[in-house]
Amino acid sequence: MAIDIPESLQKLARAAVRGVFENNLPKPDLKPLHDWFEDDGWDEVVMSVQGGCVHLEDISERFFYDEMLEENSNSDAHGSKITNEMRLLFARERIDFQLSQTEDYVHAVELKVSGHPSVFLDCYISGQGQGGWEVGWGSEYKSVQDLLDSYVGVAIGDSGSISDEKILELWNANE
């Protein structure tokens, strides 16, 4: 759903949208627009969640080891040859578990102005425990998928978007 930007920010919103589609235009400072979203437009930010996120390298450094797989396996992995299929299953389960516990989320906030296609503002919300939430704003993108693709080395939502090859590459880096 497109967000109804106040009239006082319409010029800035148009400049942001045009800046994504017209490469020769300078990128405007969107701080006033970000501030508005964090105050009056907060419901729209929250509703734009794409999913929780975790950094794959952090998970791989802690868990992607054959010994860890053996220790945490309910199967006959103990003493038998560990296969890539077993590694992938264990890694995906670990990634999905970590995602279920995360307090960090990626949001793709739609910015729509009359006469222009929508763009999506990258908003990263990170849980700080008792310190509350930290909101960070990234760049603007033509599509939600472009925004999600910008998160290199990050799993968003579930492990399904991570290729088998990437998981095995991370696993092998630890062996």
TABELPE-V992822 format. One record per residue. RES is the residue in one letter. PHI is phi in radians with two decimals (NA if undefined). D_CENTER is the distance of its C-alpha to the mean C-alpha in whole Angstrom. Layout:
# TABELPE-V992822
res:RES phi:PHI d_center:D_CENTER
res:RES phi:PHI d_center:D_CENTER
This chain:
# TABELPE-V992822
res:M phi:NA d_center:20
res:A phi:-1.27 d_center:20
res:I phi:-1.73 d_center:21
res:D phi:-1.47 d_center:24
res:I phi:-1.35 d_center:24
res:P phi:-1.08 d_center:28
res:E phi:-0.95 d_center:30
res:S phi:-1.14 d_center:30
res:L phi:-1.92 d_center:27
res:Q phi:-1.08 d_center:27
res:K phi:-1.08 d_center:28
res:L phi:-1.13 d_center:25
res:A phi:-1.08 d_center:23
res:R phi:-1.09 d_center:25
res:A phi:-1.12 d_center:25
res:A phi:-1.14 d_center:21
res:V phi:-1.14 d_center:21
res:R phi:-1.08 d_center:24
res:G phi:-1.09 d_center:23
res:V phi:-1.30 d_center:20
res:F phi:-1.66 d_center:23
res:E phi:-2.07 d_center:25
res:N phi:-1.08 d_center:25
res:N phi:-1.47 d_center:28
res:L phi:-1.58 d_center:27
res:P phi:-1.21 d_center:26
res:K phi:-1.32 d_center:22
res:P phi:-1.33 d_center:24
res:D phi:-1.36 d_center:23
res:L phi:-1.63 d_center:20
res:K phi:-0.93 d_center:21
res:P phi:-1.06 d_center:23
res:L phi:-1.22 d_center:21
res:H phi:-1.04 d_center:18
res:D phi:-1.04 d_center:21
res:W phi:-1.10 d_center:22
res:F phi:-1.09 d_center:19
res:E phi:-1.28 d_center:19
res:D phi:-1.94 d_center:22
res:D phi:-1.29 d_center:23
res:G phi:-1.76 d_center:20
res:W phi:-1.05 d_center:18
res:D phi:-1.03 d_center:19
res:E phi:-1.18 d_center:17
res:V phi:-1.10 d_center:14
res:V phi:-1.05 d_center:14
res:M phi:-1.27 d_center:15
res:S phi:-1.60 d_center:12
res:V phi:-1.07 d_center:9
res:Q phi:-1.75 d_center:7
res:G phi:2.59 d_center:7
res:G phi:-1.20 d_center:7
res:C phi:-2.48 d_center:5
res:V phi:-2.42 d_center:8
res:H phi:-1.51 d_center:9
res:L phi:-1.11 d_center:11
res:E phi:-1.11 d_center:14
res:D phi:-1.08 d_center:15
res:I phi:-1.15 d_center:15
res:S phi:-1.13 d_center:17
res:E phi:-1.13 d_center:20
res:R phi:-1.56 d_center:20
res:F phi:-2.25 d_center:21
res:F phi:-1.50 d_center:21
res:Y phi:-2.38 d_center:25
res:D phi:-1.04 d_center:28
res:E phi:-1.09 d_center:29
res:M phi:-1.14 d_center:26
res:L phi:-1.06 d_center:26
res:E phi:-1.07 d_center:30
res:E phi:-1.13 d_center:30
res:N phi:-1.86 d_center:28
res:S phi:-1.65 d_center:29
res:N phi:-1.62 d_center:31
res:S phi:-1.82 d_center:33
res:D phi:-1.60 d_center:35
res:A phi:-1.19 d_center:33
res:H phi:-1.14 d_center:35
res:G phi:1.41 d_center:38
res:S phi:-1.79 d_center:37
res:K phi:-1.20 d_center:35
res:I phi:-1.48 d_center:31
res:T phi:-1.78 d_center:30
res:N phi:-1.09 d_center:26
res:E phi:-1.06 d_center:26
res:M phi:-1.15 d_center:26
res:R phi:-1.10 d_center:24
res:L phi:-1.11 d_center:21
res:L phi:-1.06 d_center:22
res:F phi:-1.08 d_center:22
res:A phi:-1.10 d_center:19
res:R phi:-1.13 d_center:17
res:E phi:-1.10 d_center:18
res:R phi:-1.17 d_center:17
res:I phi:-1.05 d_center:14
res:D phi:-1.12 d_center:14
res:F phi:-1.10 d_center:16
res:Q phi:-1.06 d_center:14
res:L phi:-1.13 d_center:11
res:S phi:-1.21 d_center:14
res:Q phi:-1.81 d_center:15
res:T phi:-1.26 d_center:12
res:E phi:-2.04 d_center:12
res:D phi:-1.92 d_center:8
res:Y phi:-2.40 d_center:6
res:V phi:-1.80 d_center:4
res:H phi:-2.16 d_center:7
res:A phi:-2.01 d_center:9
res:V phi:-1.47 d_center:13
res:E phi:-1.30 d_center:15
res:L phi:-2.07 d_center:18
res:K phi:-2.18 d_center:21
res:V phi:-2.19 d_center:25
res:S phi:-0.97 d_center:28
res:G phi:1.45 d_center:29
res:H phi:-2.33 d_center:26
res:P phi:-1.23 d_center:23
res:S phi:-1.19 d_center:19
res:V phi:-2.22 d_center:17
res:F phi:-2.19 d_center:13
res:L phi:-1.55 d_center:12
res:D phi:-1.44 d_center:9
res:C phi:-2.22 d_center:9
res:Y phi:-1.98 d_center:7
res:I phi:-1.97 d_center:10
res:S phi:-2.07 d_center:11
res:G phi:-1.27 d_center:14
res:Q phi:-2.03 d_center:17
res:G phi:1.09 d_center:19
res:Q phi:-1.19 d_center:22
res:G phi:-1.36 d_center:21
res:G phi:1.58 d_center:19
res:W phi:-2.13 d_center:16
res:E phi:-1.96 d_center:15
res:V phi:-1.88 d_center:13
res:G phi:-2.21 d_center:12
res:W phi:-1.96 d_center:12
res:G phi:-1.81 d_center:11
res:S phi:-1.55 d_center:13
res:E phi:-1.99 d_center:14
res:Y phi:-2.37 d_center:14
res:K phi:-1.26 d_center:16
res:S phi:-2.55 d_center:14
res:V phi:-1.07 d_center:11
res:Q phi:-1.11 d_center:11
res:D phi:-1.05 d_center:11
res:L phi:-1.10 d_center:8
res:L phi:-1.10 d_center:6
res:D phi:-1.14 d_center:9
res:S phi:-1.26 d_center:8
res:Y phi:-1.51 d_center:6
res:V phi:-1.31 d_center:9
res:G phi:1.36 d_center:10
res:V phi:-2.20 d_center:6
res:A phi:-1.65 d_center:7
res:I phi:-2.15 d_center:5
res:G phi:1.54 d_center:8
res:D phi:-2.79 d_center:10
res:S phi:-1.34 d_center:12
res:G phi:-1.09 d_center:13
res:S phi:-1.48 d_center:11
res:I phi:-1.69 d_center:12
res:S phi:-1.24 d_center:16
res:D phi:-0.99 d_center:19
res:E phi:-1.06 d_center:20
res:K phi:-1.13 d_center:17
res:I phi:-1.10 d_center:17
res:L phi:-1.17 d_center:21
res:E phi:-1.09 d_center:20
res:L phi:-1.14 d_center:19
res:W phi:-1.09 d_center:21
res:N phi:-1.15 d_center:24
res:A phi:-1.17 d_center:23
res:N phi:-1.63 d_center:24
res:E phi:-1.45 d_center:27
